[in-house]
Amino acid sequence: MELKLKSLQEKLKIKLKNKTLLTKAITHKSFDPHNNYEKLEFLGDRVLGLIIANKLLDLYPNEKEGILDKKLANLVNKKACFEIGKKLELEKYILIGNSTNKTEKKIESKIIADSCEALIGAIYLDKGFNFTEKFILNLWKTHIEGSIITQIDAKTKLQEFSLKKYKILPIYKIISNTGP
């Protein structure tokens, strides 16, 4: 275990004083139902959101709140955290229970994303806000640079149009449903 933690810290290019935080950040509840990453994930999600929101305000001082909100949603989500987690190869370090084949543990994308957020929470508690801010902005750099273009999905466009024109959200009804 100590070797795993040392290897992860080398990968991250940081050294945490509190190894217990790092262990929790990579521990899924199937491995340890009491000492796992869930609370750190909760904290890490909020820290990530604050840091990215602040960066967006700096980058786009004249942008409307609605556009900033969409940019934030594109940068702070499970997909982005999964991509960062894969970049960090977190799947090599995450501790999961033995409910599946012991030789080849397939770790779900959600678990990798959650562990990424937990890692942010652990770094924040151990190193403080300024260090965590640099850490996040370095990892999210490419994603932030891509935030110049905000893609809005069709459902959001429809809802915005409906609110603007009719002052209500559209009502969705299933007309037909086929398949398994």
C-alpha positions in Angstrom: 0.0 0.0 0.0 2.8 2.4 0.9 4.3 1.8 -2.5 1.0 2.6 -4.2 0.7 5.9 -2.3 4.3 6.8 -3.1 3.8 6.1 -6.8 0.6 8.1 -6.9 2.3 11.1 -5.3 5.1 10.9 -7.8 2.5 10.8 -10.6 0.8 13.9 -9.1 4.1 15.6 -8.4 3.0 16.4 -4.8 3.6 15.0 -1.4 0.8 15.0 1.1 1.6 15.3 4.8 -1.5 13.3 5.7 -1.3 9.9 4.0 -4.7 9.0 5.5 -6.4 11.6 3.3 -4.7 10.2 0.2 -5.7 6.7 1.1 -9.3 7.8 1.6 -9.3 9.6 -1.8 -8.6 6.4 -3.6 -10.7 4.1 -1.5 -14.1 3.1 -2.9 -16.9 2.1 -0.4 -16.8 -1.5 -1.7 -13.3 -1.8 -0.3 -14.0 0.0 3.0 -17.6 1.1 3.8 -16.5 3.4 6.6 -13.2 5.0 5.4 -13.7 5.8 1.8 -13.7 8.8 -0.6 -17.4 9.9 -0.4 -16.9 12.9 1.9 -13.7 14.0 0.2 -15.6 13.7 -3.1 -18.3 16.0 -1.8 -15.7 18.6 -0.7 -13.6 18.2 -3.8 -16.6 18.9 -6.1 -17.2 22.2 -4.3 -13.5 23.2 -4.3 -13.3 22.4 -8.0 -16.5 24.4 -8.8 -15.2 27.4 -6.8 -11.8 27.4 -8.5 -13.2 27.0 -12.0 -15.9 29.6 -11.5 -13.4 32.1 -10.3 -11.2 31.4 -13.3 -14.1 31.8 -15.7 -14.9 35.2 -14.1 -11.3 36.2 -14.8 -11.3 35.0 -18.3 -14.7 36.3 -19.3 -15.4 39.5 -17.3 -18.0 40.7 -19.8 -19.8 37.4 -20.2 -23.4 37.0 -19.0 -24.1 34.8 -16.0 -26.1 32.2 -18.1 -23.1 31.7 -20.5 -20.7 31.4 -17.5 -23.0 28.9 -15.9 -22.9 26.7 -19.1 -19.2 27.0 -19.3 -18.9 25.9 -15.7 -21.2 23.0 -16.3 -19.1 21.9 -19.2 -15.9 22.0 -17.1 -17.1 20.7 -13.7 -18.9 17.4 -14.3 -18.3 13.7 -14.2 -17.1 13.5 -17.8 -14.4 16.2 -17.2 -13.4 14.6 -13.9 -13.2 11.2 -15.6 -11.0 12.5 -18.3 -8.6 14.1 -15.8 -8.7 10.9 -13.7 -7.7 8.9 -16.8 -4.9 11.3 -17.5 -3.7 10.8 -14.0 -4.2 7.0 -14.4 -6.2 6.9 -11.2 -7.6 3.5 -12.1 -4.2 2.0 -11.2 -4.5 3.3 -7.7 -8.1 3.1 -6.7 -8.9 0.5 -4.1 -12.1 -1.4 -4.8 -13.7 -4.5 -3.2 -13.3 -8.0 -4.5 -16.8 -8.4 -5.9 -15.5 -9.1 -9.4 -12.6 -11.1 -10.9 -9.6 -10.5 -8.7 -7.0 -10.5 -11.6 -8.8 -7.9 -13.7 -10.8 -5.2 -11.9 -12.7 -3.0 -14.4 -13.2 0.3 -12.7 -16.2 2.3 -13.8 -15.8 5.8 -15.2 -18.0 7.2 -12.3 -15.6 5.7 -9.8 -12.6 7.3 -11.5 -14.4 10.7 -11.7 -15.5 10.5 -8.0 -12.0 9.6 -6.9 -10.6 12.5 -8.9 -12.9 14.9 -7.0 -12.0 13.1 -3.7 -8.3 13.7 -4.6 -9.0 17.4 -5.0 -10.7 17.4 -1.6 -7.7 15.6 0.0 -5.2 18.0 -1.6 -7.3 21.0 -0.4 -7.4 19.7 3.2 -3.6 18.9 3.2 -2.2 21.8 1.1 -4.7 24.6 1.3 -6.6 26.7 -1.3 -3.7 28.3 -3.2 -1.9 25.0 -3.9 -5.1 23.3 -4.9 -6.0 26.1 -7.2 -2.7 25.8 -9.1 -3.1 22.0 -9.2 -6.6 22.2 -10.7 -5.8 25.0 -13.1 -2.8 23.0 -14.4 -4.9 19.8 -14.9 -7.9 21.6 -16.4 -5.8 23.9 -18.6 -6.8 22.3 -21.9 -10.5 22.0 -20.9 -10.5 25.7 -19.8 -8.9 26.8 -23.1 -11.7 24.9 -24.9 -14.3 26.8 -22.9 -14.2 29.6 -25.4 -16.9 27.7 -27.4 -20.0 26.9 -25.4 -22.0 24.2 -26.8 -25.7 24.2 -25.8 -27.7 20.9 -26.2 -31.0 20.9 -28.0 -33.1 20.3 -24.9 -31.5 23.4 -23.2 -32.1 25.5 -26.3 -35.8 24.4 -26.3 -36.2 25.2 -22.7 -34.6 28.6 -23.0 -36.8 29.4 -26.0 -39.9 28.3 -24.2 -39.1 30.3 -21.1 -38.3 33.4 -23.1 -41.4 33.2 -25.4 -44.0 31.6 -23.1 -42.6 32.1 -19.6 -42.9 28.3 -18.8 -40.9 25.2 -19.4 -42.1 22.7 -22.0 -44.0 19.7 -20.9 -42.7 16.4 -22.1 -44.9 13.4 -23.0 -43.9 10.0 -24.2 -45.8 9.3 -27.4 -44.3 5.8 -28.0 -41.8 3.6 -26.4 -40.2 0.6 -28.2 -37.3 -1.8 -27.6 -36.2 -3.9 -24.7 
